[in-house]
Amino acid sequence: MADLLQMPKSRREREEEELAAYTARWLQLADAALSATEKAQKSLELARQEQERICRDIKRRLDNYAKAGGRRVKKVG
């Protein structure tokens, strides 16, 4: 019933609503892009940390091999 009594929206009101909807949509898109960028950044950081861990492990194994005089070092435990 209240809908029947409302005055038709002016052109300016319609344009303001359209602009608000357009702005909201672009903000959603920007937020989604930022989320994807943040996820990619976190993935790259995890990959870098894993790469550093592997490099440290290889260096440790080479150092142990050199200390053992070229013999394979057996793990104890």
C-alpha positions as CSV (number, residue, x, y, z in Angstrom):
1,M,0.0,0.0,0.0
2,A,2.8,2.4,0.9
3,D,4.4,1.6,-2.6
4,L,1.3,3.0,-4.3
5,L,1.5,6.3,-2.4
6,Q,5.2,6.9,-3.1
7,M,6.0,9.6,-5.6
8,P,8.0,8.6,-8.7
9,K,11.7,9.1,-8.2
10,S,13.2,12.1,-9.9
11,R,15.9,11.7,-12.5
12,R,18.5,12.9,-10.1
13,E,17.5,10.4,-7.4
14,R,17.6,7.6,-10.0
15,E,21.1,8.7,-11.2
16,E,22.3,8.9,-7.6
17,E,21.1,5.4,-6.9
18,E,22.7,4.1,-10.1
19,L,26.0,5.9,-9.2
20,A,25.8,4.4,-5.7
21,A,25.2,0.9,-7.1
22,Y,28.0,1.4,-9.7
23,T,30.4,2.5,-7.0
24,A,29.5,-0.4,-4.7
25,R,30.1,-2.8,-7.5
26,W,33.6,-1.4,-8.3
27,L,34.4,-1.5,-4.6
28,Q,33.5,-5.2,-4.5
29,L,35.7,-5.8,-7.5
30,A,38.6,-3.9,-6.0
31,D,38.2,-5.9,-2.8
32,A,38.2,-9.2,-4.7
33,A,41.3,-8.2,-6.6
34,L,43.1,-7.2,-3.5
35,S,42.1,-10.5,-1.8
36,A,43.5,-12.4,-4.8
37,T,46.7,-10.3,-4.7
38,E,47.1,-10.9,-1.0
39,K,46.6,-14.6,-1.5
40,A,49.2,-14.7,-4.2
41,Q,51.6,-12.7,-2.1
42,K,51.2,-15.1,0.8
43,S,51.7,-18.1,-1.5
44,L,54.9,-16.5,-2.8
45,E,56.1,-15.9,0.7
46,L,55.5,-19.5,1.7
47,A,57.3,-20.7,-1.4
48,R,60.3,-18.5,-0.6
49,Q,60.4,-19.8,3.0
50,E,60.2,-23.4,1.8
51,Q,63.0,-22.7,-0.8
52,E,65.2,-21.2,2.0
53,R,64.5,-24.3,4.2
54,I,65.5,-26.6,1.4
55,C,68.7,-24.6,0.7
56,R,69.7,-24.7,4.4
57,D,69.0,-28.4,4.5
58,I,71.2,-29.0,1.4
59,K,74.0,-26.8,2.8
60,R,73.8,-28.7,6.2
61,R,74.0,-32.1,4.4
62,L,77.0,-30.9,2.3
63,D,78.8,-29.6,5.4
64,N,78.2,-32.9,7.2
65,Y,79.4,-34.8,4.1
66,A,82.6,-32.7,4.0
67,K,83.2,-33.1,7.7
68,A,82.9,-36.9,7.3
69,G,85.7,-36.9,4.7
70,G,83.4,-37.6,1.8
71,R,81.7,-40.5,3.4
72,R,77.9,-40.7,3.6
73,V,76.8,-39.6,7.1
74,K,74.2,-42.0,8.6
75,K,71.4,-40.7,10.6
76,V,71.2,-41.8,14.2
77,G,67.9,-42.2,15.7
